[in-house]
Amino acid sequence: MEAPEIWDLDPDERDIVAVVRDWVEDSVLPVARDLEHANAYPGELIEEMKRLGVFGLAIPRAYGGSGVSTRCFALVTEELSRGWMSLAGAMGGHSVVARLIALFGTDAQKDGWLPRMATGEVRAAMALTEPAGGSDLQALRTRAAANGQGYRLDGVKTWITNARRADMVAVLCKTDPGAVPASRGISIVLAQHGPGFTVSRDLPKLGYKGLESCEIVFDGYECPREALLGAHEGQGFRQMMGGLELGRINVAARAVGVARAAFEDSMRYAQQRETFGQPIWKHQAVGHRLADMATRVEAARLLTLRAAAALDAGRRSDLEAGMAKLFASEACLQVTADAIKVHGAYGFSTEFDIERYYRDAPLMVVGEGTNDIQRNVIIRQLVDRYTEQERAQ
């Protein structure tokens, strides 16, 4: 099942998707299983992604990036995830931070960070989640206290992808703990490794191997005033919500890629494997399952590209991005489970990739805000939009 060349991609963007697709076929698929089972960092693949310009997809051309549409970004993410979902993780948080700087950074921050991020010379991560906070970002405890020259940062962040290898981490923190509502006291600090910044441990994971997911401890970490994203404190929550629209599209596209890989492997297997004198796809139970899998993959992709198109049009897209992330991740869970059923015992074997897809799928359900959080976002936006429509009539 080829990813469709749709949604008005221009010829250059179609070429970008095609180049990444071919690279995944030639360079990723032959090594992904061994790297994943060894939990080995894919250093050579990351370097090739830099050369392909993957880390600059979300960065405007004025700063050396590709400046592609969000639709192109989503399709590239899908292709990477079809090969090995961890590779899409290597560029996902980086791209969100790039978007944050491009939208909200000062001129000095844009000039200083974006050109180096576009080439992958500098790789970025984002630090939102805390051990006691989960998806409740307004309840975070990490504090950035002004100290005259800049800020002193204290607190703990967890489940931070790329924490060890990132050159810069966008940290969501409180600059005014007494603010009401709490969101008005939240800012983003662009932190670099140094004294008081400790990556304390790597967290063991069911899937999503090869990339580190870490706990970070800030204990008296000091940074200059210029590390604050933008010109004013208290804008961090609004800024991050804008960045997470792209983040949720990234996660949705990852889910599409993993589900597509599971479906494609199942289709090949169902045509090769014979029982009772015929290929197993001819057995109605298997054929119907494959039909449902294909339908879920296509529906998930369309929702993801619809959310991407809304972001490209400059519209608020948290509703569309939330729907895409919710549906695509749930579809991925179902498709990967069905792929095991199609493969039978071989789906349980580490000699096949099906078990890897099955282990990777749950990440998309909890990443970038759990699916229950997505449902909260969706219903609030639905109520707001329906109310606006009624007022306009």
C-alpha positions as CSV (number, residue, x, y, z in Angstrom):
1,M,0.0,0.0,0.0
2,E,1.8,3.1,-1.2
3,A,1.3,6.4,0.5
4,P,-0.7,8.5,-2.0
5,E,0.8,11.5,-3.6
6,I,-2.2,13.7,-2.8
7,W,-3.2,16.9,-1.0
8,D,-1.6,19.2,-3.5
9,L,2.0,18.5,-2.8
10,D,4.2,20.4,-5.3
11,P,6.7,18.4,-7.4
12,D,9.6,19.2,-5.1
13,E,7.7,17.9,-2.1
14,R,6.7,14.7,-3.9
15,D,10.3,14.2,-4.7
16,I,11.2,14.6,-1.0
17,V,8.7,11.9,0.0
18,A,9.9,9.6,-2.7
19,V,13.6,10.0,-1.8
20,V,12.8,9.2,1.9
21,R,10.7,6.2,0.8
22,D,13.5,4.8,-1.3
23,W,16.0,5.4,1.5
24,V,13.9,3.5,3.9
25,E,13.6,0.6,1.5
26,D,17.3,0.5,0.8
27,S,19.0,1.5,4.1
28,V,16.5,1.2,7.0
29,L,14.5,-2.0,6.4
30,P,17.6,-4.2,6.1
31,V,19.0,-3.1,9.5
32,A,16.0,-2.0,11.6
33,R,15.3,-5.4,13.2
34,D,18.8,-6.0,14.4
35,L,19.3,-2.4,15.6
36,E,16.0,-2.5,17.5
37,H,16.6,-5.9,19.1
38,A,20.1,-4.7,20.2
39,N,18.5,-1.4,21.4
40,A,21.4,0.2,19.5
41,Y,21.5,3.9,18.8
42,P,21.2,4.3,15.0
43,G,24.0,6.7,14.6
44,E,24.7,6.1,10.9
45,L,21.0,6.4,10.0
46,I,20.8,9.6,11.9
47,E,23.7,11.0,9.9
48,E,22.0,10.0,6.7
49,M,18.8,11.7,7.8
50,K,20.8,14.9,8.3
51,R,22.2,14.6,4.7
52,L,18.6,14.1,3.4
53,G,17.5,17.3,5.2
54,V,15.0,15.6,7.4
55,F,15.9,17.7,10.4
56,G,15.1,20.9,8.5
57,L,11.7,20.0,7.2
58,A,9.8,22.2,9.7
59,I,12.3,25.1,9.4
60,P,11.7,28.0,7.0
61,R,13.9,28.3,3.9
62,A,15.1,31.7,5.1
63,Y,17.0,29.9,7.9
64,G,18.3,27.1,5.7
65,G,15.4,24.6,6.1
66,S,13.2,23.0,3.6
67,G,10.1,24.9,4.6
68,V,7.9,22.1,3.4
69,S,4.1,21.9,4.0
70,T,2.9,20.1,7.0
71,R,1.3,17.5,4.6
72,C,4.8,16.7,3.3
73,F,6.2,16.6,6.8
74,A,3.5,14.1,7.8
75,L,4.1,11.8,4.8
76,V,7.9,11.8,5.4
77,T,7.1,10.9,9.0
78,E,4.9,8.1,7.8
79,E,7.7,6.7,5.6
80,L,10.3,6.8,8.4
81,S,7.9,5.0,10.7
82,R,7.1,2.4,8.2
83,G,10.8,1.5,8.3
84,W,11.5,2.0,12.0
85,M,9.3,4.2,14.2
86,S,12.3,5.3,16.3
87,L,13.7,7.3,13.4
88,A,10.6,9.5,13.3
89,G,11.1,10.0,17.1
90,A,14.6,11.4,16.4
91,M,13.1,14.2,14.3
92,G,9.7,14.7,16.0
93,G,10.5,16.6,19.1
94,H,13.3,18.4,17.2
95,S,10.8,19.7,14.7
96,V,8.4,20.9,17.4
97,V,11.1,22.9,19.0
98,A,12.1,24.3,15.6
99,R,8.5,25.4,15.1
100,L,8.4,27.0,18.5
101,I,11.5,29.1,17.8
102,A,10.3,30.0,14.3
103,L,6.9,31.1,15.6
104,F,7.8,32.7,18.9
105,G,11.6,33.2,19.1
106,T,13.4,36.5,19.1
107,D,15.3,37.4,16.0
108,A,18.5,36.4,17.8
109,Q,17.1,33.0,18.7
110,K,16.0,32.4,15.2
111,D,19.3,33.4,13.7
112,G,21.3,31.5,16.4
113,W,19.4,28.2,16.4
114,L,17.5,27.6,13.3
115,P,20.3,27.4,10.6
116,R,22.2,24.9,12.8
117,M,19.0,22.9,13.5
118,A,18.2,22.7,9.8
119,T,21.3,20.8,9.0
120,G,21.1,18.6,12.1
121,E,24.3,20.1,13.5
122,V,22.2,21.0,16.5
123,R,19.5,18.6,17.5
124,A,16.8,19.7,19.9
125,A,14.5,17.9,22.4
126,M,11.5,19.1,24.4
127,A,11.0,18.6,28.2
128,L,7.3,18.7,29.3
129,T,6.4,15.7,31.3
130,E,7.2,15.4,35.0
131,P,7.1,12.4,37.3
132,A,4.0,13.6,39.2
133,G,2.4,15.6,36.4
134,G,1.8,13.4,33.4
135,S,-0.4,15.2,30.9
136,D,-1.4,17.9,33.4
137,L,1.1,20.5,32.2
138,Q,-0.3,23.3,34.2
139,A,0.6,21.4,37.4
140,L,4.3,21.3,36.6
141,R,6.8,22.0,39.4
142,T,10.0,22.8,37.5
143,R,10.8,26.4,38.4
144,A,12.9,29.0,36.6
145,A,13.6,31.7,39.1
146,A,15.0,35.1,37.9
147,N,18.3,35.8,39.5
148,G,19.3,39.1,37.9
149,Q,21.5,37.9,35.1
150,G,19.1,35.1,34.0
151,Y,17.4,32.2,35.5
152,R,18.1,29.4,38.0
153,L,16.3,26.2,36.9
154,D,15.3,23.5,39.4
155,G,13.1,20.5,38.8
156,V,12.8,17.0,37.2
157,K,11.6,16.1,33.8
158,T,10.9,12.5,32.6
159,W,10.4,10.6,29.4
160,I,12.5,13.0,27.4
161,T,13.4,11.6,24.0
162,N,16.9,12.4,22.7
163,A,17.9,13.8,26.1
164,R,21.5,12.7,26.0
165,R,22.3,13.6,22.4
166,A,20.3,16.8,22.1
167,D,22.3,20.0,22.1
168,M,19.4,22.0,23.3
169,V,16.3,21.2,25.3
170,A,13.1,23.3,25.4
171,V,12.0,23.1,29.0
172,L,8.5,24.0,30.1
173,C,8.7,25.6,33.5
174,K,7.1,28.1,35.9
175,T,8.5,31.6,36.1
176,D,5.6,32.8,38.2
177,P,4.3,30.0,40.5
178,G,1.6,32.3,41.9
179,A,0.0,33.2,38.6
180,V,-3.8,32.8,38.3
181,P,-4.6,31.0,36.1
182,A,-1.5,28.8,36.4
183,S,-1.0,28.9,32.6
184,R,0.0,32.6,32.8
185,G,3.0,31.7,34.9
186,I,4.5,29.2,32.5
187,S,7.5,29.9,30.2
188,I,9.8,27.9,28.0
189,V,13.6,28.0,28.6
190,L,16.1,26.8,25.9
191,A,18.6,24.9,28.0
192,Q,22.0,23.5,27.0
193,H,24.0,20.9,28.8
194,G,26.1,22.3,31.7
195,P,26.5,22.3,35.5
196,G,23.2,21.6,37.2
197,F,21.8,19.8,34.1
198,T,22.0,16.1,34.7
199,V,20.6,13.3,32.6
200,S,20.1,11.0,35.6
201,R,18.9,7.7,33.9
202,D,17.6,6.1,30.8
203,L,14.1,4.6,31.2
204,P,13.5,1.0,30.1
205,K,10.8,0.7,27.5
206,L,8.5,-1.9,25.9
207,G,9.3,-0.6,22.4
208,Y,10.6,2.5,20.8
209,K,14.1,1.1,21.1
210,G,17.4,2.7,19.9
211,L,16.6,6.2,21.1
212,E,17.1,7.1,24.7
213,S,14.1,8.3,26.8
214,C,15.5,9.8,29.9
215,E,14.9,11.5,33.2
216,I,16.5,15.0,33.5
217,V,17.3,16.7,36.8
218,F,17.8,20.5,37.0
219,D,19.5,21.4,40.2
220,G,20.7,25.0,40.3
221,Y,21.1,25.1,36.5
222,E,21.8,28.7,35.4
223,C,21.1,30.1,32.0
224,P,21.1,33.7,30.6
225,R,18.0,35.8,30.2
226,E,18.3,35.2,26.4
227,A,17.5,31.5,27.0
228,L,13.8,32.5,27.6
229,L,11.9,31.7,24.5
230,G,10.5,35.0,23.1
231,A,10.7,38.4,24.7
232,H,8.3,38.0,27.6
233,E,7.7,35.5,30.5
234,G,4.4,33.8,30.9
235,Q,3.8,32.8,27.3
236,G,5.1,29.3,27.5
237,F,1.9,27.4,27.8
238,R,0.3,29.1,24.8
239,Q,3.5,28.6,22.8
240,M,3.7,24.9,23.6
241,M,0.1,24.3,22.7
242,G,0.9,25.8,19.3
243,G,3.9,23.6,18.9
244,L,2.0,20.5,20.0
245,E,-0.3,20.8,17.0
246,L,2.7,19.7,14.9
247,G,3.7,17.2,17.5
248,R,0.4,15.5,17.4
249,I,0.4,15.4,13.7
250,N,3.8,13.8,13.9
251,V,2.6,11.1,16.3
252,A,-0.5,10.5,14.2
253,A,1.7,10.1,11.1
254,R,4.0,7.7,13.1
255,A,0.9,5.6,13.9
256,V,-0.1,5.5,10.2
257,G,3.4,4.4,9.3
258,V,3.5,1.6,11.8
259,A,0.0,0.4,11.0
260,R,0.8,0.5,7.3
261,A,3.9,-1.6,7.8
262,A,1.9,-4.1,9.8
263,F,-0.8,-4.3,7.1
264,E,1.7,-4.6,4.2
265,D,3.6,-7.4,6.0
266,S,0.2,-9.1,6.6
267,M,-0.8,-8.8,3.0
268,R,2.4,-10.4,1.8
269,Y,2.2,-13.2,4.3
270,A,-1.5,-13.9,3.6
271,Q,-0.7,-14.4,-0.1
272,Q,2.2,-16.7,0.5
273,R,0.9,-18.8,3.4
274,E,-1.4,-21.6,2.4
275,T,-3.8,-23.7,4.5
276,F,-6.4,-26.2,3.4
277,G,-5.1,-25.9,-0.2
278,Q,-5.4,-22.1,-0.7
279,P,-3.8,-18.8,0.3
280,I,-5.1,-17.8,3.7
281,W,-6.5,-14.5,2.5
282,K,-9.2,-16.5,0.7
283,H,-10.4,-17.7,4.1
284,Q,-13.1,-15.2,5.0
285,A,-11.9,-14.6,8.5
286,V,-8.5,-13.5,7.3
287,G,-9.7,-11.6,4.2
288,H,-12.2,-9.6,6.2
289,R,-9.6,-8.8,8.8
290,L,-7.2,-7.5,6.1
291,A,-10.0,-5.4,4.6
292,D,-10.6,-3.8,8.0
293,M,-6.9,-3.2,8.5
294,A,-6.6,-1.5,5.1
295,T,-9.6,0.7,5.8
296,R,-8.3,1.8,9.2
297,V,-4.9,2.7,7.7
298,E,-6.5,4.8,4.9
299,A,-8.9,6.6,7.3
300,A,-6.1,7.4,9.7
301,R,-3.9,8.8,6.9
302,L,-6.8,11.0,5.7
303,L,-7.5,12.4,9.1
304,T,-3.8,13.1,9.6
305,L,-3.5,14.9,6.3
306,R,-6.6,16.8,7.0
307,A,-5.1,18.1,10.2
308,A,-1.9,18.9,8.3
309,A,-3.8,20.9,5.7
310,A,-5.6,22.9,8.5
311,L,-2.2,23.8,9.9
312,D,-0.9,24.7,6.5
313,A,-3.9,27.0,6.0
314,G,-3.0,28.9,9.1
315,R,-6.0,27.8,11.0
316,R,-6.2,26.7,14.6
317,S,-5.9,22.9,14.3
318,D,-5.9,21.5,17.8
319,L,-9.3,19.9,17.0
320,E,-8.1,18.3,13.8
321,A,-4.7,17.3,15.2
322,G,-6.4,15.8,18.3
323,M,-8.8,13.8,16.2
324,A,-6.0,12.5,14.0
325,K,-3.8,11.5,16.9
326,L,-6.7,9.8,18.7
327,F,-8.0,7.9,15.7
328,A,-4.6,7.0,14.1
329,S,-3.1,5.7,17.4
330,E,-6.1,3.6,18.2
331,A,-6.2,2.3,14.7
332,C,-2.5,1.4,14.9
333,L,-3.2,-0.6,18.1
334,Q,-5.9,-2.5,16.4
335,V,-4.0,-3.1,13.1
336,T,-0.9,-4.4,14.8
337,A,-2.9,-6.7,17.0
338,D,-4.8,-8.0,13.9
339,A,-1.4,-8.5,12.1
340,I,-0.4,-10.9,14.8
341,K,-3.6,-12.9,14.2
342,V,-3.0,-13.0,10.5
343,H,0.6,-14.3,11.1
344,G,-0.4,-16.7,13.8
345,A,2.6,-18.0,15.8
346,Y,5.0,-16.2,13.5
347,G,3.5,-12.9,14.6
348,F,4.8,-13.8,18.1
349,S,8.3,-14.5,16.8
350,T,11.1,-12.1,17.0
351,E,12.3,-13.3,13.6
352,F,9.4,-11.3,12.1
353,D,8.8,-7.6,12.5
354,I,5.1,-7.9,13.6
355,E,6.0,-8.1,17.3
356,R,8.0,-4.9,17.0
357,Y,5.1,-3.0,15.5
358,Y,2.9,-4.4,18.3
359,R,5.3,-3.1,20.9
360,D,5.8,0.3,19.3
361,A,2.1,1.0,18.9
362,P,1.2,1.8,22.5
363,L,3.6,4.8,22.5
364,M,1.4,6.7,20.1
365,V,-1.6,6.3,22.5
366,V,0.2,8.0,25.4
367,G,2.7,10.3,23.5
368,E,2.1,14.0,23.0
369,G,-0.9,13.9,25.5
370,T,-2.8,10.7,26.2
371,N,-5.8,9.8,24.2
372,D,-8.1,10.7,27.0
373,I,-6.5,14.2,27.0
374,Q,-7.2,14.3,23.2
375,R,-10.8,13.6,23.9
376,N,-10.9,16.5,26.3
377,V,-9.4,18.8,23.7
378,I,-11.8,17.5,21.0
379,I,-15.0,18.1,23.0
380,R,-14.0,21.5,24.2
381,Q,-13.2,22.6,20.6
382,L,-16.4,21.0,19.3
383,V,-18.4,23.0,21.8
384,D,-16.6,26.2,21.0
385,R,-17.0,25.8,17.3
386,Y,-20.7,24.8,17.4
387,T,-21.3,27.8,19.7
388,E,-19.6,30.1,17.2
389,Q,-21.7,28.7,14.4
390,E,-24.9,29.2,16.3
391,R,-23.9,32.9,17.0
392,A,-23.2,33.4,13.3
393,Q,-26.6,32.2,12.2
